[in-house]
Amino acid sequence: CGQGSEAAECLDNLGIIYRGLGHLAYLPHTDIKGPAQLFSIALEKHQQALKIRLSSRPIESVVDPAVATSETHIGTAHLAQSEHEEALECFFNAKRIWEKLAEDDIGMNKNVAACQNSIGLVHLSQGWNQMARECFERALAIDLEDEQRGETLPLRLQRSELPPVRVEIAGQQIDLDLNSICSVRR
């Protein structure tokens, strides 16, 4: 894969692949069984990428889009495993970085909105619907504000990034496939 940032990018890409396979829960011709093991491998790859990108610097001092991207990937892997606190920590770390970058480059606001949306997904998967709604509304407000400024920065939800969510409706547990129901249309 190479060294440095190239190696980190390769590791993140491997993590994305394993996470996607975890959502499919299928990896033929291997000893890997079930989505939990695939999500665990994805998390490991993303954490390795982050370690390379941090280069012994504390996350609080870093303002680097590649680090924010790794944090987002790690948060998504945690969310896929219902590790909500860990996911929130990662999404908030990424959001802090994107907000700092947006001070100098308004184009980074799309990433702030995406992090806010991810935080909402964590709250939704915890059954905290009101908090989730507030996060989704903040994400949409950021996106609409950019659109009013003439920026073409639509909020996009990546299909591989959305884990299934179990909700209770009228006393019944229902699994929602967010990939098929979540999209932003203009």
PASEBA-1860 file (N, C-alpha, C; in nm, 3 decimals):
! residues 186
1> CGQGSEAA> 0.081/-0.119/0.000/0.000/0.000/0.000/0.085/0.126/0.000 ~ 0.207/0.118/0.043/0.290/0.238/0.051/0.311/0.280/0.194 ~ 0.353/0.405/0.212/0.380/0.457/0.346/0.307/0.588/0.366 ~ 0.300/0.630/0.493/0.243/0.759/0.526/0.099/0.774/0.484 ~ 0.068/0.888/0.423/-0.072/0.917/0.389/-0.128/0.818/0.287 ~ -0.043/0.767/0.199/-0.090/0.667/0.102/-0.133/0.539/0.173 ~ -0.055/0.496/0.270/-0.090/0.376/0.347/-0.219/0.399/0.426 ~ -0.232/0.518/0.484/-0.353/0.550/0.560/-0.476/0.545/0.470
9> ECLDNLGI> -0.463/0.600/0.350/-0.576/0.598/0.256/-0.612/0.455/0.217 ~ -0.512/0.372/0.193/-0.538/0.231/0.160/-0.609/0.160/0.275 ~ -0.564/0.185/0.398/-0.627/0.123/0.515/-0.771/0.168/0.529 ~ -0.797/0.298/0.511/-0.935/0.346/0.517/-1.020/0.280/0.409 ~ -0.965/0.266/0.289/-1.040/0.201/0.181/-1.071/0.056/0.214 ~ -0.974/-0.014/0.274/-1.000/-0.153/0.317/-1.110/-0.156/0.422 ~ -1.105/-0.060/0.514/-1.209/-0.053/0.615/-1.346/-0.033/0.555 ~ -1.355/0.053/0.455/-1.483/0.078/0.388/-1.534/-0.051/0.323
17> IYRGLGHL> -1.444/-0.125/0.262/-1.484/-0.251/0.197/-1.536/-0.350/0.300 ~ -1.462/-0.368/0.410/-1.507/-0.462/0.513/-1.639/-0.418/0.576 ~ -1.655/-0.288/0.595/-1.780/-0.238/0.652/-1.896/-0.266/0.557 ~ -1.874/-0.244/0.429/-1.977/-0.274/0.330/-2.013/-0.421/0.328 ~ -1.912/-0.506/0.337/-1.937/-0.650/0.342/-2.012/-0.687/0.470 ~ -1.984/-0.616/0.578/-2.055/-0.641/0.703/-2.203/-0.612/0.690 ~ -2.237/-0.507/0.615/-2.378/-0.476/0.593/-2.443/-0.584/0.508 ~ -2.363/-0.646/0.421/-2.416/-0.756/0.341/-2.411/-0.887/0.417
25> AYLPHTDI> -2.325/-0.891/0.522/-2.305/-1.011/0.604/-2.265/-1.131/0.519 ~ -2.177/-1.108/0.426/-2.140/-1.214/0.334/-1.996/-1.195/0.287 ~ -1.914/-1.295/0.305/-1.780/-1.296/0.251/-1.747/-1.442/0.216 ~ -1.772/-1.480/0.091/-1.756/-1.620/0.053/-1.610/-1.666/0.057 ~ -1.593/-1.796/0.076/-1.463/-1.861/0.067/-1.362/-1.811/0.170 ~ -1.409/-1.773/0.289/-1.318/-1.731/0.395/-1.366/-1.789/0.527 ~ -1.282/-1.775/0.629/-1.321/-1.817/0.763/-1.395/-1.706/0.838 ~ -1.411/-1.590/0.776/-1.480/-1.478/0.839/-1.629/-1.506/0.836
33> KGPAQLFS> -1.688/-1.504/0.953/-1.830/-1.536/0.964/-1.905/-1.422/1.030 ~ -2.003/-1.372/0.966/-2.094/-1.276/1.024/-2.048/-1.132/1.018 ~ -2.144/-1.042/1.028/-2.115/-0.899/1.017/-2.029/-0.846/1.131 ~ -2.044/-0.899/1.252/-1.967/-0.846/1.366/-1.818/-0.857/1.340 ~ -1.775/-0.969/1.286/-1.632/-0.988/1.258/-1.586/-0.894/1.147 ~ -1.669/-0.873/1.048/-1.634/-0.783/0.938/-1.627/-0.638/0.987 ~ -1.723/-0.597/1.071/-1.719/-0.461/1.126/-1.596/-0.442/1.214 ~ -1.559/-0.547/1.286/-1.440/-0.541/1.371/-1.314/-0.522/1.287
41> IALEKHQQ> -1.305/-0.592/1.177/-1.190/-0.576/1.086/-1.189/-0.435/1.027 ~ -1.307/-0.387/0.987/-1.317/-0.251/0.933/-1.269/-0.149/1.036 ~ -1.314/-0.164/1.159/-1.274/-0.072/1.265/-1.122/-0.073/1.284 ~ -1.065/-0.191/1.283/-0.919/-0.204/1.298/-0.845/-0.131/1.186 ~ -0.890/-0.146/1.063/-0.824/-0.080/0.949/-0.834/0.072/0.961 ~ -0.955/0.121/0.998/-0.973/0.265/1.012/-0.887/0.320/1.127 ~ -0.875/0.245/1.236/-0.793/0.290/1.349/-0.645/0.293/1.311 ~ -0.602/0.197/1.232/-0.463/0.197/1.184/-0.437/0.321/1.097
49> ALKIRLSS> -0.533/0.354/1.012/-0.520/0.472/0.926/-0.511/0.598/1.011 ~ -0.596/0.608/1.113/-0.594/0.725/1.200/-0.461/0.738/1.274 ~ -0.410/0.627/1.321/-0.281/0.628/1.392/-0.170/0.684/1.302 ~ -0.169/0.643/1.178/-0.070/0.694/1.083/-0.089/0.844/1.063 ~ -0.214/0.886/1.049/-0.242/1.027/1.021/-0.214/1.118/1.141 ~ -0.232/1.066/1.260/-0.206/1.148/1.379/-0.057/1.165/1.407 ~ 0.023/1.066/1.372/0.167/1.072/1.393/0.203/1.122/1.533 ~ 0.144/1.059/1.634/0.170/1.088/1.776/0.117/1.223/1.824
57> RPIESVVD> 0.038/1.292/1.742/-0.022/1.418/1.786/-0.156/1.388/1.854 ~ -0.192/1.461/1.959/-0.324/1.440/2.020/-0.434/1.490/1.925 ~ -0.544/1.418/1.921/-0.653/1.450/1.828/-0.702/1.593/1.848 ~ -0.697/1.643/1.972/-0.747/1.777/2.001/-0.668/1.886/1.929 ~ -0.542/1.858/1.893/-0.458/1.959/1.830/-0.455/1.950/1.677 ~ -0.524/1.854/1.623/-0.516/1.828/1.479/-0.629/1.897/1.404 ~ -0.593/1.965/1.295/-0.691/2.024/1.204/-0.653/1.977/1.064 ~ -0.694/1.856/1.032/-0.653/1.789/0.908/-0.774/1.716/0.853
65> PAVATSET> -0.814/1.744/0.729/-0.931/1.677/0.673/-0.916/1.525/0.665 ~ -0.795/1.475/0.646/-0.776/1.330/0.640/-0.804/1.267/0.776 ~ -0.765/1.337/0.884/-0.793/1.286/1.019/-0.943/1.289/1.044 ~ -1.010/1.396/1.002/-1.155/1.404/1.018/-1.224/1.290/0.942 ~ -1.174/1.260/0.825/-1.230/1.150/0.746/-1.212/1.018/0.817 ~ -1.092/0.993/0.871/-1.069/0.869/0.947/-1.160/0.861/1.068 ~ -1.175/0.972/1.139/-1.265/0.973/1.256/-1.408/0.938/1.215 ~ -1.451/0.991/1.102/-1.585/0.961/1.052/-1.599/0.813/1.020
73> HIGTAHLA> -1.498/0.756/0.955/-1.503/0.612/0.922/-1.507/0.528/1.050 ~ -1.426/0.566/1.148/-1.424/0.491/1.275/-1.559/0.503/1.344 ~ -1.615/0.624/1.344/-1.747/0.643/1.404/-1.854/0.558/1.337 ~ -1.846/0.550/1.206/-1.944/0.469/1.132/-1.928/0.321/1.165 ~ -1.804/0.274/1.179/-1.782/0.134/1.216/-1.834/0.107/1.357 ~ -1.812/0.201/1.449/-1.866/0.185/1.585/-2.019/0.182/1.581 ~ -2.079/0.271/1.504/-2.224/0.274/1.495/-2.280/0.143/1.440 ~ -2.211/0.086/1.342/-2.255/-0.042/1.285/-2.254/-0.153/1.389
81> QSEHEEAL> -2.173/-0.136/1.493/-2.165/-0.236/1.600/-2.244/-0.193/1.724 ~ -2.326/-0.089/1.710/-2.406/-0.035/1.819/-2.321/0.013/1.936 ~ -2.202/0.060/1.906/-2.113/0.119/2.008/-2.134/0.270/2.002 ~ -2.244/0.314/2.062/-2.292/0.450/2.045/-2.200/0.556/2.103 ~ -2.150/0.537/2.224/-2.063/0.639/2.284/-1.936/0.659/2.203 ~ -1.877/0.549/2.158/-1.756/0.557/2.076/-1.784/0.627/1.944 ~ -1.899/0.594/1.884/-1.937/0.657/1.758/-1.954/0.807/1.776 ~ -2.023/0.846/1.882/-2.044/0.989/1.907/-1.912/1.062/1.926
89> ECFFNAKR> -1.820/1.002/2.002/-1.690/1.066/2.023/-1.619/1.092/1.890 ~ -1.621/0.992/1.803/-1.556/1.007/1.672/-1.624/1.113/1.586 ~ -1.757/1.111/1.582/-1.828/1.208/1.500/-1.808/1.350/1.553 ~ -1.804/1.366/1.686/-1.778/1.499/1.742/-1.635/1.544/1.714 ~ -1.538/1.451/1.720/-1.400/1.486/1.683/-1.394/1.534/1.538 ~ -1.457/1.460/1.449/-1.457/1.497/1.307/-1.527/1.631/1.287 ~ -1.639/1.651/1.354/-1.714/1.776/1.339/-1.630/1.895/1.385 ~ -1.557/1.880/1.496/-1.472/1.987/1.546/-1.367/2.026/1.441
97> IWEKLAED> -1.308/1.925/1.377/-1.207/1.952/1.275/-1.269/2.023/1.155 ~ -1.383/1.973/1.107/-1.448/2.034/0.991/-1.492/2.177/1.021 ~ -1.541/2.202/1.145/-1.581/2.338/1.181/-1.461/2.432/1.177 ~ -1.348/2.384/1.228/-1.226/2.466/1.227/-1.184/2.495/1.082 ~ -1.188/2.394/0.997/-1.152/2.413/0.856/-1.250/2.505/0.784 ~ -1.377/2.500/0.824/-1.480/2.583/0.760/-1.461/2.731/0.791 ~ -1.387/2.763/0.897/-1.359/2.904/0.928/-1.283/2.971/0.813 ~ -1.198/2.893/0.745/-1.118/2.945/0.634/-1.170/2.904/0.497
105> DIGMNKNV> -1.252/2.799/0.493/-1.303/2.748/0.366/-1.448/2.706/0.385 ~ -1.539/2.793/0.345/-1.681/2.770/0.365/-1.728/2.639/0.301 ~ -1.654/2.591/0.203/-1.688/2.465/0.138/-1.683/2.345/0.232 ~ -1.616/2.361/0.345/-1.607/2.252/0.442/-1.735/2.235/0.522 ~ -1.827/2.330/0.511/-1.954/2.319/0.585/-2.032/2.194/0.548 ~ -2.016/2.144/0.425/-2.087/2.022/0.387/-2.045/1.906/0.476 ~ -1.919/1.907/0.519/-1.869/1.801/0.607/-1.919/1.818/0.750 ~ -1.934/1.944/0.792/-1.994/1.971/0.923/-2.136/1.916/0.924
113> AACQNSIG> -2.211/1.942/0.817/-2.348/1.893/0.806/-2.352/1.740/0.805 ~ -2.259/1.678/0.736/-2.255/1.531/0.732/-2.227/1.474/0.871 ~ -2.137/1.537/0.946/-2.110/1.491/1.084/-2.233/1.509/1.171 ~ -2.300/1.623/1.157/-2.421/1.647/1.235/-2.526/1.541/1.203 ~ -2.535/1.504/1.076/-2.627/1.399/1.033/-2.589/1.265/1.096 ~ -2.459/1.235/1.099/-2.413/1.109/1.159/-2.444/1.105/1.309 ~ -2.427/1.217/1.376/-2.462/1.225/1.518/-2.612/1.197/1.535 ~ -2.691/1.250/1.444/-2.835/1.222/1.446/-2.866/1.074/1.427
121> LVHLSQGW> -2.791/1.008/1.340/-2.812/0.864/1.320/-2.781/0.785/1.447 ~ -2.678/0.827/1.520/-2.647/0.760/1.647/-2.766/0.776/1.742 ~ -2.813/0.899/1.756/-2.927/0.923/1.846/-3.050/0.845/1.801 ~ -3.073/0.838/1.671/-3.187/0.762/1.620/-3.175/0.615/1.655 ~ -3.055/0.559/1.640/-3.037/0.417/1.670/-3.048/0.389/1.820 ~ -3.033/0.492/1.904/-3.051/0.477/2.048/-3.197/0.498/2.088 ~ -3.281/0.534/1.992/-3.421/0.560/2.021/-3.446/0.700/2.073 ~ -3.347/0.787/2.063/-3.360/0.926/2.108/-3.408/1.010/1.990
129> NQMARECF> -3.532/0.992/1.955/-3.586/1.049/1.832/-3.583/1.201/1.830 ~ -3.613/1.267/1.941/-3.614/1.413/1.942/-3.473/1.468/1.921 ~ -3.374/1.409/1.988/-3.236/1.454/1.969/-3.192/1.429/1.825 ~ -3.232/1.314/1.770/-3.198/1.281/1.631/-3.258/1.385/1.538 ~ -3.384/1.416/1.559/-3.451/1.514/1.474/-3.380/1.649/1.478 ~ -3.340/1.693/1.598/-3.269/1.820/1.611/-3.137/1.818/1.533 ~ -3.068/1.706/1.539/-2.942/1.693/1.463/-2.967/1.698/1.314 ~ -3.069/1.626/1.269/-3.101/1.626/1.126/-3.142/1.766/1.079
137> ERALAIDL> -3.217/1.836/1.163/-3.258/1.971/1.127/-3.138/2.066/1.119 ~ -3.042/2.052/1.213/-2.921/2.135/1.208/-2.840/2.104/1.083 ~ -2.830/1.976/1.049/-2.756/1.937/0.928/-2.823/1.998/0.804 ~ -2.953/1.989/0.799/-3.026/2.044/0.685/-3.011/2.196/0.680 ~ -3.015/2.262/0.796/-3.000/2.407/0.800/-2.864/2.450/0.745 ~ -2.760/2.377/0.780/-2.626/2.406/0.728/-2.625/2.391/0.577 ~ -2.684/2.284/0.530/-2.689/2.257/0.387/-2.769/2.365/0.313 ~ -2.882/2.404/0.368/-2.964/2.506/0.304/-2.897/2.642/0.307
145> EDEQRGET> -2.826/2.672/0.415/-2.753/2.798/0.424/-2.648/2.806/0.315 ~ -2.577/2.697/0.292/-2.478/2.694/0.184/-2.545/2.713/0.049 ~ -2.660/2.649/0.032/-2.731/2.660/-0.095/-2.775/2.805/-0.119 ~ -2.819/2.874/-0.014/-2.862/3.013/-0.029/-2.746/3.105/-0.064 ~ -2.625/3.069/-0.021/-2.507/3.147/-0.056/-2.461/3.118/-0.198 ~ -2.529/3.026/-0.263/-2.491/2.993/-0.399/-2.395/2.877/-0.407 ~ -2.364/2.818/-0.294/-2.275/2.701/-0.294/-2.356/2.581/-0.342 ~ -2.292/2.495/-0.415/-2.356/2.370/-0.455/-2.300/2.261/-0.366
153> LPLRLQRS> -2.356/2.252/-0.246/-2.305/2.158/-0.147/-2.418/2.074/-0.090 ~ -2.481/1.990/-0.172/-2.590/1.910/-0.118/-2.540/1.807/-0.017 ~ -2.621/1.783/0.085/-2.589/1.680/0.183/-2.617/1.545/0.118 ~ -2.518/1.463/0.114/-2.532/1.330/0.054/-2.511/1.224/0.161 ~ -2.595/1.125/0.161/-2.578/1.013/0.250/-2.523/0.897/0.167 ~ -2.406/0.850/0.205/-2.347/0.739/0.130/-2.413/0.610/0.172 ~ -2.454/0.533/0.074/-2.528/0.410/0.102/-2.451/0.316/0.193 ~ -2.320/0.304/0.173/-2.243/0.211/0.254/-2.225/0.260/0.397
161> ELPPVRVE> -2.260/0.385/0.422/-2.239/0.445/0.554/-2.357/0.426/0.649 ~ -2.470/0.377/0.601/-2.590/0.374/0.683/-2.619/0.235/0.737 ~ -2.609/0.217/0.869/-2.641/0.087/0.927/-2.791/0.071/0.941 ~ -2.839/-0.052/0.949/-2.981/-0.072/0.976/-3.011/-0.024/1.120 ~ -3.132/0.022/1.141/-3.172/0.073/1.272/-3.297/-0.001/1.316 ~ -3.298/-0.045/1.441/-3.416/-0.110/1.498/-3.492/-0.007/1.580 ~ -3.621/0.010/1.548/-3.705/0.103/1.622/-3.829/0.031/1.671 ~ -3.890/0.088/1.772/-4.015/0.033/1.822/-4.128/0.125/1.781
169> IAGQQIDL> -4.224/0.069/1.710/-4.340/0.144/1.666/-4.464/0.066/1.708 ~ -4.548/0.131/1.785/-4.672/0.068/1.834/-4.643/-0.065/1.902 ~ -4.536/-0.068/1.981/-4.502/-0.188/2.056/-4.435/-0.298/1.977 ~ -4.409/-0.276/1.850/-4.344/-0.377/1.767/-4.205/-0.330/1.727 ~ -4.108/-0.422/1.731/-3.972/-0.394/1.687/-3.967/-0.404/1.535 ~ -3.916/-0.299/1.471/-3.908/-0.296/1.326/-3.766/-0.258/1.286 ~ -3.707/-0.333/1.193/-3.576/-0.301/1.140/-3.593/-0.213/1.017 ~ -3.528/-0.096/1.020/-3.536/-0.003/0.907/-3.407/-0.007/0.827
177> DLNSICSV> -3.420/-0.019/0.698/-3.305/-0.010/0.609/-3.294/0.136/0.567 ~ -3.204/0.209/0.636/-3.191/0.352/0.611/-3.144/0.382/0.469 ~ -3.073/0.287/0.409/-3.026/0.309/0.272/-3.140/0.325/0.174 ~ -3.250/0.258/0.200/-3.360/0.265/0.105/-3.457/0.377/0.137 ~ -3.453/0.431/0.260/-3.550/0.535/0.294/-3.489/0.673/0.313 ~ -3.357/0.683/0.328/-3.295/0.813/0.352/-3.232/0.866/0.224 ~ -3.279/0.981/0.183/-3.214/1.053/0.074/-3.258/1.198/0.084 ~ -3.176/1.284/0.033/-3.210/1.426/0.031/-3.244/1.461/-0.113
185> RR> -3.365/1.507/-0.133/-3.408/1.541/-0.270/-3.435/1.691/-0.277 ~ -3.401/1.749/-0.388/-3.429/1.891/-0.409/-3.529/1.903/-0.522
END
